[in-house]
């Protein structure tokens, strides 16, 4: 079981490591909020990512297969949300204060939920990747594998938070602004791509 657990950790890192809106949210919160808010973001994203990974492994794929319209809704709503996040980053001029209402705990948790669950690519990738391994690891082996995947989420998101907090003093407001622009452009491209996929799937199946 130990070897299967290690396989789960390695796959988990491969699943969460690529740049995405979860990681950008964690990085931005760690840079602009106080330690408590940064940890709230890390805990929230980790929690929702664990729920999403478990759902993908144990059956979200079946729901999307039985109800393809649900996939269209997720793709359409998700692309709009991602484009909204991108525009917000591109329009941001000032670094929000750590004690501002924008950094409230409730907003942090809600945003963590949105960047995880209202993210079509996360649902699609998770369903295809983790759902495919479901058949390979039945019974207790599946639990050991998922234990590794979920552990990777914890290590990754808390590791990002710790690293950014440690090196945060070297990041100037101008550099943070450039980072927001770069991240905003990446997310905007990503959101537009998903919107195109939505139009193609609905109007040109």
C-alpha positions in Angstrom: 0.0 0.0 0.0 2.9 2.3 0.7 4.0 2.2 -3.0 0.4 3.0 -4.1 0.3 5.9 -1.6 3.5 7.3 -3.2 2.0 7.0 -6.6 -1.0 9.0 -5.4 1.3 11.7 -4.1 3.2 12.0 -7.4 0.0 12.1 -9.5 -1.5 14.6 -7.0 1.4 17.0 -7.5 1.1 16.6 -11.3 -2.6 17.4 -11.0 -2.3 20.6 -8.8 1.1 22.0 -9.7 0.3 23.5 -13.2 -0.4 27.2 -13.1 -4.1 27.8 -12.6 -6.5 30.1 -10.9 -6.2 28.1 -7.6 -2.5 28.7 -7.5 -2.8 32.3 -8.5 -5.4 32.9 -5.8 -3.1 31.4 -3.2 -0.1 33.4 -4.3 -2.1 36.7 -4.5 -3.6 36.1 -1.0 -0.2 35.2 0.5 1.3 38.4 -0.9 -1.5 40.9 -0.1 -3.2 39.6 3.1 -2.0 39.1 6.6 -0.9 35.6 7.8 -4.3 34.7 9.1 -6.0 35.5 5.8 -3.3 33.7 3.9 -3.7 30.6 6.0 -7.5 30.8 5.6 -7.0 30.8 1.8 -4.6 27.8 2.0 -7.0 25.8 4.3 -10.1 26.7 2.1 -8.5 25.9 -1.2 -7.1 22.6 0.2 -10.4 21.6 1.6 -12.4 22.3 -1.6 -9.7 20.7 -3.7 -9.9 17.6 -1.5 -13.6 17.5 -2.0 -13.3 18.0 -5.8 -10.6 15.3 -6.1 -12.6 12.8 -4.1 -15.8 13.6 -6.1 -13.9 13.2 -9.4 -12.4 9.9 -8.3 -15.6 8.5 -6.9 -18.1 9.6 -9.6 -18.5 13.1 -11.0 -17.6 11.6 -14.4 -20.7 9.4 -14.3 -22.9 12.5 -13.7 -21.4 14.4 -16.6 -21.7 11.3 -18.8 -25.4 10.8 -17.9 -26.3 14.5 -18.1 -24.1 16.3 -20.7 -26.2 19.4 -20.3 -24.6 19.8 -16.9 -21.2 19.9 -18.5 -22.4 22.7 -20.8 -23.7 24.7 -17.8 -20.4 24.2 -15.9 -18.4 25.2 -19.0 -20.4 28.3 -19.7 -20.6 29.6 -16.1 -17.0 28.7 -15.4 -15.7 30.5 -18.5 -17.6 33.7 -17.5 -16.3 33.5 -13.9 -12.7 33.0 -15.0 -12.9 35.9 -17.4 -14.2 38.0 -14.6 -11.3 37.1 -12.4 -8.9 37.9 -15.2 -10.4 41.3 -15.8 -10.3 42.1 -12.0 -6.6 41.3 -11.9 -5.9 43.4 -15.0 -7.9 46.4 -13.6 -6.4 46.3 -10.1 -4.2 49.3 -9.5 -3.5 49.1 -5.8 -2.5 46.3 -3.4 -5.4 45.7 -1.0 -4.6 46.3 2.6 -4.4 43.3 4.8 -7.3 44.4 7.0 -9.6 45.6 4.1 -13.0 44.1 3.6 -11.7 42.6 0.3 -9.6 40.3 2.5 -12.5 39.2 4.7 -12.5 35.6 5.8 -15.9 35.0 4.3 -14.9 36.4 0.9 -11.7 34.3 1.0 -13.6 31.1 1.6 -16.2 31.9 -1.1 -13.5 32.7 -3.6 -11.6 29.5 -2.7 -14.8 27.6 -3.5 -15.3 29.4 -6.8 -11.8 29.0 -8.1 -12.0 25.3 -7.3 -15.5 24.2 -8.1 -16.5 26.8 -10.8 -13.5 25.8 -12.8 -14.4 23.7 -15.8 -10.9 22.6 -16.5 -10.4 21.4 -12.9 -13.6 19.3 -13.2 -12.7 17.9 -16.6 -9.1 17.2 -15.8 -10.0 15.7 -12.4 -12.7 13.5 -13.9 -10.5 12.2 -16.7 -7.3 11.8 -14.7 -8.6 10.6 -11.4 -11.6 8.8 -12.8 -9.3 6.8 -15.1 -7.3 5.6 -12.1 -10.4 4.5 -10.3 -10.6 1.3 -12.3 -6.9 0.6 -11.7 -7.1 0.8 -7.9 -10.2 -0.9 -6.6 -11.0 -1.3 -2.9 -8.4 -0.5 -0.3 -5.8 0.2 -3.0 -8.1 3.1 -4.2 -8.2 4.5 -0.7 -4.4 4.4 -0.4 -4.0 6.0 -3.8 -6.5 8.8 -3.0 -4.8 9.3 0.4 -1.6 10.2 -1.6 -3.5 12.5 -4.0 -5.1 14.4 -1.1 -1.8 14.6 0.8 -0.3 16.2 -2.3 -3.0 19.0 -2.2 -2.1 19.7 1.5 1.7 19.8 0.8 1.3 21.9 -2.3 -1.0 24.7 -1.2 0.5 25.1 2.2 4.0 24.9 0.6 3.1 27.7 -1.8 1.8 29.9 1.0 4.9 29.4 3.1 7.2 30.1 0.2 5.4 33.2 -0.9 5.2 34.5 2.7 8.9 33.9 3.2 10.0 35.6 0.0 7.2 38.3 0.1 9.5 41.0 1.4 11.5 40.9 -1.8 8.4 41.6 -3.9 7.8 45.3 -4.5 4.3 46.9 -5.3 5.5 47.4 -8.9 6.5 43.7 -9.2 3.2 42.6 -7.7 1.4 44.8 -10.3 3.3 43.1 -13.1 2.6 39.7 -11.6 -1.1 40.5 -11.5 -1.0 41.6 -15.2 0.8 38.5 -16.2 -1.5 36.3 -14.3 -4.5 38.2 -15.6 -3.5 37.7 -19.2 -2.9 34.0 -18.7 -6.3 33.5 -17.0 -8.0 35.7 -19.7 -6.6 33.5 -22.4 -7.7 30.4 -20.4 -11.2 31.8 -19.9 -11.7 32.8 -23.6 -10.5 29.3 -24.6 -13.1 27.7 -22.4 -15.8 30.1 -23.7 -14.9 29.0 -27.3 -15.2 25.4 -26.2 -18.6 26.2 -24.7 -19.9 27.8 -27.9 -18.6 24.9 -30.0 -20.1 22.2 -27.7 -23.5 23.9 -27.6 -23.9 25.3 -31.2 -21.6 23.1 -33.2 -21.7 19.6 -31.5 
